[in-house]
Amino acid sequence: MRVKSNELRGKILAFLRYMHPDSVDEQVVVAVYYQYYKHKEIISAIEYLADRHYISKIQKPHPYKEGENIRIYKIMPDGIDVCEGIKTDAGIMKVDW
């Protein structure tokens, strides 16, 4: 399971690198990987990346659903360094988009 988590984190980071400089809604990230990973695994991988400051997490009120929030992610400079091999993290498998 650990290797699978490492791979998923690397894939999400590579995806956000590909989308850079744009930010991406959490639902988009989940939609890209839901066929291969469980929802909980995807959210856990995103949280790992955000906790390590590889990606930024912005939470805003949903534009038309009262009481709900949307989460938006964007790759940070440290995340780009991991994608390019400048930095390494044992919890992230380097993958190419």
DSSP file (Angstrom, degrees, kcal/mol; ACC not computed):
  #  RESIDUE AA STRUCTURE BP1 BP2  ACC     N-H-->O    O-->H-N    N-H-->O    O-->H-N    TCO  KAPPA ALPHA  PHI   PSI    X-CA   Y-CA   Z-CA
    1    1 A M     >        0   0    0      0, 0.0     4,-2.3     0, 0.0     5,-0.2   0.000 360.0 360.0 360.0 -36.6    0.0    0.0    0.0
    2    2 A R  H  >  +     0   0    0      1,-0.2     4,-2.6     2,-0.2     5,-0.2   0.914 360.0  49.0 -60.5 -44.5    2.9    2.4    0.8
    3    3 A V  H  > S+     0   0    0      1,-0.2     4,-2.5     2,-0.2    -1,-0.2   0.903 109.8  52.5 -62.3 -40.2    4.3    2.2   -2.7
    4    4 A K  H  > S+     0   0    0      2,-0.2     4,-2.4     1,-0.2    -1,-0.2   0.904 110.0  48.3 -61.2 -42.2    0.8    2.8   -4.1
    5    5 A S  H  X S+     0   0    0     -4,-2.3     4,-2.6     2,-0.2    -2,-0.2   0.910 110.7  51.0 -64.4 -42.7    0.5    5.9   -2.0
    6    6 A N  H  X S+     0   0    0     -4,-2.6    87,-2.2     1,-0.2     4,-2.1   0.907 111.5  48.3 -60.1 -42.1    3.9    7.1   -3.1
    7    7 A E  H  X S+     0   0    0     -4,-2.5     4,-2.4     2,-0.2    -2,-0.2   0.918 111.1  49.5 -65.7 -44.5    2.9    6.7   -6.7
    8    8 A L  H  X S+     0   0    0     -4,-2.4     4,-2.7     2,-0.2     5,-0.2   0.919 109.9  51.1 -62.1 -44.6   -0.4    8.5   -6.3
    9    9 A R  H  X S+     0   0    0     -4,-2.6     4,-2.5     1,-0.2    -1,-0.2   0.921 111.3  48.7 -58.6 -43.5    1.3   11.4   -4.6
   10   10 A G  H  X S+     0   0    0     -4,-2.1     4,-2.5    -5,-0.2    85,-0.3   0.892 111.1  49.9 -63.2 -39.9    3.8   11.6   -7.4
   11   11 A K  H  X S+     0   0    0     -4,-2.4     4,-2.5     2,-0.2    -2,-0.2   0.917 111.8  47.5 -65.9 -43.2    1.0   11.5  -10.0
   12   12 A I  H  X S+     0   0    0     -4,-2.7     4,-2.6     2,-0.2     5,-0.2   0.920 113.0  48.7 -64.4 -42.9   -0.9   14.3   -8.3
   13   13 A L  H  X S+     0   0    0     -4,-2.5     4,-2.1    -5,-0.2    -2,-0.2   0.916 112.2  48.5 -63.2 -42.9    2.2   16.4   -8.0
   14   14 A A  H  X S+     0   0    0     -4,-2.5     4,-2.3     2,-0.2    -1,-0.2   0.887 110.7  52.0 -63.8 -38.9    3.0   15.8  -11.7
   15   15 A F  H  X S+     0   0    0     -4,-2.5     4,-1.9     2,-0.2    -2,-0.2   0.930 110.7  46.4 -62.1 -46.2   -0.6   16.7  -12.6
   16   16 A L  H  X S+     0   0    0     -4,-2.6     4,-0.9     1,-0.2    59,-0.4   0.838 110.5  54.1 -67.2 -31.5   -0.5   20.0  -10.7
   17   17 A R  H >< S+     0   0    0     -4,-2.1     3,-0.5    -5,-0.2    -1,-0.2   0.913 108.1  50.0 -65.0 -42.2    2.9   20.7  -12.3
   18   18 A Y  H 3< S+     0   0    0     -4,-2.3    -2,-0.2     1,-0.2    -1,-0.2   0.871 112.0  47.7 -62.3 -37.8    1.4   20.2  -15.7
   19   19 A M  H >< S+     0   0    0     -4,-1.9     3,-2.2    -5,-0.1    -1,-0.2   0.624  93.5 154.9 -79.5 -14.1   -1.5   22.6  -14.8
   20   20 A H  T <<  +     0   0    0     -4,-0.9     3,-0.1    -3,-0.5    -3,-0.0  -0.304  56.8  28.5 -57.0 134.0    0.9   25.2  -13.4
   21   21 A P  T 3  S+     0   0    0      0, 0.0    -1,-0.3     0, 0.0     2,-0.1  -0.958 113.6  75.9 -93.7   7.3    0.5   28.2  -13.2
   22   22 A D  S <  S-     0   0    0     -3,-2.2    53,-0.4    -6,-0.1     2,-0.2  -0.401  75.1-129.6 -77.8 156.4   -3.3   27.5  -12.9
   23   23 A S        -     0   0    0     51,-0.1     2,-0.4    -2,-0.1    51,-0.2  -0.653  19.3-140.2 -98.9 163.1   -4.9   26.1   -9.7
   24   24 A V  E     -A   73   0A   0     49,-3.0    49,-3.1    -2,-0.2     2,-0.1  -0.982  11.9-120.5-132.4 135.3   -7.2   23.1   -9.7
   25   25 A D  E >>  -A   72   0A   0     -2,-0.4     4,-1.6    47,-0.2     3,-0.9  -0.423  27.8-120.0 -68.6 145.0  -10.4   22.3   -7.8
   26   26 A E  H 3> S+     0   0    0     45,-2.8     4,-2.5     1,-0.3     5,-0.2   0.865 112.7  58.8 -55.6 -39.1  -10.3   19.3   -5.5
   27   27 A Q  H 3> S+     0   0    0     44,-0.2     4,-2.2     1,-0.2    -1,-0.3   0.816 102.7  53.5 -63.5 -29.9  -13.1   17.7   -7.5
   28   28 A V  H <> S+     0   0    0     -3,-0.9     4,-2.0     2,-0.2    -1,-0.2   0.933 109.1  47.7 -68.8 -45.8  -11.0   17.8  -10.7
   29   29 A V  H  X S+     0   0    0     -4,-1.6     4,-1.4     1,-0.2    -2,-0.2   0.930 113.5  48.0 -60.4 -45.5   -8.1   16.0   -9.0
   30   30 A V  H  X S+     0   0    0     -4,-2.5     4,-1.7     1,-0.2     3,-0.3   0.913 109.8  53.2 -61.3 -42.8  -10.5   13.4   -7.6
   31   31 A A  H  < S+     0   0    0     -4,-2.2     4,-0.3     1,-0.2    -1,-0.2   0.850 105.5  54.3 -62.9 -34.7  -12.1   13.0  -11.1
   32   32 A V  H  < S+     0   0    0     -4,-2.0    -1,-0.2     1,-0.2    -2,-0.2   0.878 123.3  24.7 -66.6 -37.3   -8.7   12.4  -12.7
   33   33 A Y  H >X S+     0   0    0     -4,-1.4     4,-1.9    -3,-0.3     3,-1.5   0.435  89.1 100.4-111.1  -1.0   -7.8    9.5  -10.4
   34   34 A Y  T 3< S+     0   0    0     -4,-1.7    -1,-0.1     1,-0.3    -3,-0.1   0.754  78.7  60.1 -64.0 -24.1  -11.1    8.1   -9.1
   35   35 A Q  T 34 S+     0   0    0     -4,-0.3    -1,-0.3     1,-0.2    -2,-0.1   0.755 117.3  30.4 -72.3 -22.7  -11.0    5.1  -11.5
   36   36 A Y  T <4 S+     0   0    0     -3,-1.5     2,-0.3     1,-0.1    -2,-0.2   0.647 123.3  36.0-110.5 -21.0   -7.7    3.9  -10.1
   37   37 A Y  S  < S-     0   0    0     -4,-1.9    -1,-0.1    -7,-0.2     2,-0.1  -0.932  82.3-102.9-135.1 155.5   -7.8    4.9   -6.5
   38   38 A K     >  -     0   0    0     -2,-0.3     4,-2.1     1,-0.1     3,-0.3  -0.454  34.0-115.7 -75.1 152.2  -10.3    5.3   -3.7
   39   39 A H  H  > S+     0   0    0      1,-0.2     4,-2.4     2,-0.2     5,-0.2   0.900 116.6  52.9 -53.7 -45.3  -11.6    8.8   -2.8
   40   40 A K  H  > S+     0   0    0      1,-0.2     4,-2.3     2,-0.2    -1,-0.2   0.874 107.7  51.2 -61.2 -39.2  -10.1    8.5    0.7
   41   41 A E  H  > S+     0   0    0     -3,-0.3     4,-2.2     2,-0.2    -1,-0.2   0.894 110.2  49.5 -65.6 -40.1   -6.6    7.6   -0.8
   42   42 A I  H  X S+     0   0    0     -4,-2.1     4,-2.3     2,-0.2    -2,-0.2   0.938 112.8  45.9 -65.2 -47.2   -6.7   10.6   -3.2
   43   43 A I  H  X S+     0   0    0     -4,-2.4     4,-2.6     1,-0.2    -2,-0.2   0.900 111.9  52.4 -63.5 -40.7   -7.7   13.0   -0.4
   44   44 A S  H  X S+     0   0    0     -4,-2.3     4,-2.1    -5,-0.2    -1,-0.2   0.902 109.7  48.8 -61.8 -42.1   -5.0   11.6    1.9
   45   45 A A  H  X S+     0   0    0     -4,-2.2     4,-2.1     2,-0.2    -2,-0.2   0.904 111.3  49.8 -65.2 -41.4   -2.4   12.0   -0.8
   46   46 A I  H  X S+     0   0    0     -4,-2.3     4,-2.4     1,-0.2    -2,-0.2   0.919 110.4  50.3 -62.1 -44.1   -3.5   15.6   -1.4
   47   47 A E  H  X S+     0   0    0     -4,-2.6     4,-2.9     2,-0.2    -2,-0.2   0.887 107.8  53.6 -63.4 -39.1   -3.3   16.3    2.4
   48   48 A Y  H  X S+     0   0    0     -4,-2.1     4,-1.6     2,-0.2    -1,-0.2   0.944 111.0  46.1 -58.3 -48.6    0.2   14.8    2.5
   49   49 A L  H  <>S+     0   0    0     -4,-2.1     5,-2.6     1,-0.2     6,-1.1   0.881 114.6  47.2 -63.7 -39.1    1.4   17.2   -0.3
   50   50 A A  H ><5S+     0   0    0     -4,-2.4     3,-1.4     3,-0.2    -1,-0.2   0.898 109.0  53.9 -70.1 -40.5   -0.3   20.2    1.4
   51   51 A D  H 3<5S+     0   0    0     -4,-2.9    -1,-0.2     1,-0.3    -2,-0.2   0.833 110.2  47.5 -62.5 -32.4    1.2   19.4    4.8
   52   52 A R  T 3<5S-     0   0    0     -4,-1.6    -1,-0.3    -5,-0.2    -2,-0.2   0.378 115.3-117.9 -90.1   3.7    4.7   19.3    3.3
   53   53 A H  T < 5S+     0   0    0     -3,-1.4    25,-0.4     2,-0.2    26,-0.3   0.783  79.6 124.7  63.5  30.5    4.0   22.6    1.5
   54   54 A Y  S   <S+     0   0    0     -5,-2.6    22,-2.8     1,-0.2    25,-0.4   0.725  80.9  23.6 -84.0 -25.9    4.5   21.0   -1.9
   55   55 A I  E    S-B   75   0A   0     -6,-1.1     2,-0.3    20,-0.3    20,-0.2  -0.968  81.4-125.5-134.6 152.8    1.1   22.4   -2.9
   56   56 A S  E     -B   74   0A   0     18,-3.4    18,-1.4    -2,-0.3     2,-0.5  -0.745  18.1-151.4 -96.4 149.7   -1.0   25.2   -1.5
   57   57 A K  E     -B   73   0A   0     -2,-0.3     2,-0.5    16,-0.2    16,-0.2  -0.980  11.7-175.3-123.6 120.2   -4.6   24.7   -0.3
   58   58 A I  E     -B   72   0A   0     14,-2.8    14,-3.0    -2,-0.5     2,-0.5  -0.968   7.2-161.4-116.9 127.7   -7.1   27.4   -0.6
   59   59 A Q  E     +B   71   0A   0     -2,-0.5    12,-0.2    12,-0.2    -2,-0.0  -0.939  16.0 170.8-112.4 126.6  -10.6   26.9    0.9
   60   60 A K  E     -B   70   0A   0     10,-2.5    10,-3.1    -2,-0.5     2,-0.1  -0.922  40.7 -93.0-130.0 154.3  -13.4   29.2   -0.2
   61   61 A P  E     -B   69   0A   0      0, 0.0     8,-0.3     0, 0.0     5,-0.1  -0.419  53.0-100.3 -62.6 141.4  -17.2   29.2    0.3
   62   62 A H        -     0   0    0      6,-3.3     6,-0.1     3,-0.4     5,-0.1  -0.410  29.8-125.9 -62.3 138.4  -19.0   27.4   -2.5
   63   63 A P  S    S+     0   0    0      0, 0.0    -1,-0.1     0, 0.0     3,-0.1   0.788  98.3   5.6 -62.7 -28.3  -20.3   30.0   -4.9
   64   64 A Y  S    S+     0   0    0      1,-0.1     2,-0.8     2,-0.0    -2,-0.1   0.440 110.5  82.6-136.8   0.8  -23.9   28.8   -4.8
   65   65 A K  S >  S-     0   0    0      3,-0.1     3,-1.8     0, 0.0    -3,-0.4  -0.876  74.6-139.9-108.8 100.6  -24.2   26.0   -2.2
   66   66 A E  T 3  S+     0   0    0     -2,-0.8     3,-0.1     1,-0.3    -2,-0.0  -0.308  83.1  18.3 -62.2 135.4  -24.6   27.6    1.1
   67   67 A G  T 3  S+     0   0    0      1,-0.3     2,-0.3    -5,-0.1    -1,-0.3   0.365 104.0 104.0  86.6  -4.9  -22.6   26.0    3.9
   68   68 A E    <   -     0   0    0     -3,-1.8    -6,-3.3    -6,-0.1     2,-0.3  -0.798  54.3-152.7-109.3 153.2  -20.3   24.2    1.6
   69   69 A N  E     - B   0  61A   0     -2,-0.3     2,-0.4    -8,-0.3   -10,-0.0  -0.856   4.5-144.7-119.2 156.1  -16.7   25.0    0.8
   70   70 A I  E     - B   0  60A   0    -10,-3.1   -10,-2.5    -2,-0.3     2,-0.5  -0.925  12.9-145.4-115.2 147.9  -14.5   24.3   -2.3
   71   71 A R  E     - B   0  59A   0     -2,-0.4   -45,-2.8   -12,-0.2     2,-0.4  -0.951  12.2-166.3-116.6 132.9  -10.8   23.5   -2.0
   72   72 A I  E     -AB  25  58A   0    -14,-3.0   -14,-2.8    -2,-0.5     2,-0.3  -0.951   4.1-160.0-122.0 136.9   -8.4   24.7   -4.6
   73   73 A Y  E     +AB  24  57A   0    -49,-3.1   -49,-3.0    -2,-0.4     2,-0.3  -0.898  10.8 177.4-122.0 146.9   -4.8   23.4   -5.0
   74   74 A K  E     - B   0  56A   0    -18,-1.4   -18,-3.4    -2,-0.3   -51,-0.1  -0.993  34.6-108.1-145.4 139.3   -1.7   24.9   -6.7
   75   75 A I  E     - B   0  55A   0    -59,-0.4   -20,-0.3   -53,-0.4   -21,-0.1  -0.419  33.3-147.8 -69.5 142.9    1.8   23.5   -6.9
   76   76 A M     >  -     0   0    0    -22,-2.8     4,-2.1    -2,-0.1     3,-0.5  -0.590  31.4 -96.3-104.4 167.2    4.4   25.5   -4.9
   77   77 A P  H  > S+     0   0    0      0, 0.0     4,-2.2     0, 0.0     5,-0.1   0.873 125.3  52.9 -53.8 -40.2    8.1   26.0   -5.6
   78   78 A D  H  > S+     0   0    0    -25,-0.4     4,-1.8     1,-0.2   -24,-0.2   0.876 108.1  51.8 -64.1 -35.5    9.1   23.1   -3.4
   79   79 A G  H  > S+     0   0    0     -3,-0.5     4,-2.2   -25,-0.4    -1,-0.2   0.880 108.2  50.6 -66.3 -38.7    6.7   20.8   -5.3
   80   80 A I  H  X S+     0   0    0     -4,-2.1     4,-2.2     2,-0.2     6,-0.2   0.904 108.0  53.8 -64.3 -40.8    8.2   21.9   -8.6
   81   81 A D  H  <>S+     0   0    0     -4,-2.2     5,-2.0     1,-0.2     6,-1.4   0.883 108.4  49.2 -61.2 -38.8   11.6   21.1   -7.2
   82   82 A V  H ><5S+     0   0    0     -4,-1.8     3,-0.9     4,-0.2    -1,-0.2   0.918 110.6  50.5 -66.2 -42.8   10.4   17.6   -6.3
   83   83 A C  H 3<5S+     0   0    0     -4,-2.2    -2,-0.2     1,-0.2    -1,-0.2   0.871 113.1  45.9 -61.3 -37.4    9.0   17.1   -9.8
   84   84 A E  T 3<5S-     0   0    0     -4,-2.2    -1,-0.2    -5,-0.1    -2,-0.2   0.464 115.5-113.9 -88.4  -1.3   12.2   18.2  -11.4
   85   85 A G  T < 5S+     0   0    0     -3,-0.9    -3,-0.2    -4,-0.5    -4,-0.1   0.546  85.5 117.6  83.5   6.3   14.4   16.0   -9.1
   86   86 A I  S   <S+     0   0    0     -5,-2.0     2,-0.3    -6,-0.2    -4,-0.2   0.884  82.7  29.5 -71.6 -38.7   16.1   18.9   -7.3
   87   87 A K  S    S-     0   0    0     -6,-1.4     2,-0.3    -9,-0.2    -2,-0.3  -0.864  77.8-151.5-115.9 153.1   14.5   17.8   -4.0
   88   88 A T        -     0   0    0     -2,-0.3     2,-0.3    -3,-0.0     5,-0.1  -0.930  11.0-175.2-125.1 153.9   13.6   14.3   -3.0
   89   89 A D    >   -     0   0    0      3,-0.4     3,-2.1    -2,-0.3    -2,-0.0  -0.953  23.0-145.2-145.9 122.6   11.0   12.9   -0.6
   90   90 A A  T 3  S+     0   0    0     -2,-0.3   -84,-0.1     1,-0.3    -1,-0.1   0.725 100.7  61.1 -61.5 -20.7   10.8    9.2    0.2
   91   91 A G  T 3  S+     0   0    0      1,-0.1     2,-0.4   -82,-0.0    -1,-0.3   0.405  98.9  64.9 -87.1   2.7    7.0    9.6    0.3
   92   92 A I    <   -     0   0    0     -3,-2.1     2,-0.5   -83,-0.1    -3,-0.4  -0.981  70.0-148.5-131.8 122.6    6.7   10.7   -3.3
   93   93 A M        -     0   0    0    -87,-2.2     2,-0.4    -2,-0.4    -3,-0.1  -0.757  28.1-120.5 -85.9 129.6    7.6    8.6   -6.3
   94   94 A K        +     0   0    0     -2,-0.5     2,-0.3   -81,-0.0   -83,-0.1  -0.568  42.5 169.3 -73.3 124.8    8.8   10.7   -9.2
   95   95 A V        -     0   0    0     -2,-0.4     2,-0.4   -85,-0.3   -88,-0.0  -0.953  30.2-126.3-132.3 153.8    6.6   10.3  -12.2
   96   96 A D              0   0    0     -2,-0.3   -81,-0.1     1,-0.1   -82,-0.1  -0.820 360.0 360.0-100.3 141.5    6.4   12.1  -15.5
   97   97 A W              0   0    0     -2,-0.4    -1,-0.1   -83,-0.1   -86,-0.0   0.487 360.0 360.0 -74.9 360.0    3.1   13.5  -16.7
